[in-house]
Structures are given as C-alpha cells and as structure tokens.
Amino acid sequence: MALATSEKQPIIKNFQRAKEDTGSPEVQIALLTERIKGLTIHFQTARKDFHSKQGLQGLVNRRRKLLQYLKDQNITSYRKLIGQLDLRDSY
C-alpha cells in the first residue's frame, strides 16, 4: 500500500527541514506513519492477510529505529514530531 506522489507531497512539505529536503528522519517517520495508518485500516477488513502483517511489522520497526535515532540526535525535534503525529503523549 504505497503512497501516491500526490499524497506524499503535503506530508513532505509539512515535515521537511529545508526547501528541497525529502530524506530527513522527520520526513521519513511521517511517511512511514501514513503507510502504517493505511495498513491498519486495511486490516480491519482483511484480518487474515498475514503477509501484509509481516510488512506492517517491518514498517513499525523501521519507524521505531528512526524515532530512536532522532531522539538521540535532536530531542527537541523528536518531541515536536511525536506531538504533531500523535504517536505518544507529548512531553
């Protein structure tokens, strides 16, 4: 369930650090979060789609690692990002 380019552009604009930034951890985490939300909706109807569940677990793990990296590198950016994405209770 990849995101279309038209769906990615507003997400990238909201979370980019600079004008041409598309690969910062903030952008990657935001894009992964949208893909995870889409798959979560998919699983409400397709409960036995175990192959996609494995892919979802990979996305969640990748997002978790990126969040840990961002937390280690820039705690203020991490706190701002989790507040914007509603991933956890903000600090």
Residue pairs with C-beta under 8 A, 6 or more apart in sequence:
1 35
1 38
1 39
1 42
1 52
2 35
3 11
3 31
3 34
3 35
3 38
7 34
8 31
11 27
11 30
11 31
11 34
12 21
12 22
12 27
12 30
12 31
14 30
14 84
15 24
15 26
15 27
15 29
15 30
15 81
15 84
16 22
16 24
16 26
16 27
17 24
17 26
21 27
25 66
25 69
25 70
25 73
26 70
26 77
26 81
28 66
29 63
29 66
29 67
29 70
29 81
29 85
30 81
30 85
32 59
32 62
32 63
32 66
33 63
33 85
33 87
35 59
36 56
36 59
36 60
36 63
39 52
39 55
39 56
39 59
40 56
42 49
42 52
43 49
43 52
43 53
43 56
46 52
67 78
67 81
67 82
67 87
70 77
70 78
70 81
71 78
79 90
79 91
81 87
82 88
82 90
83 90
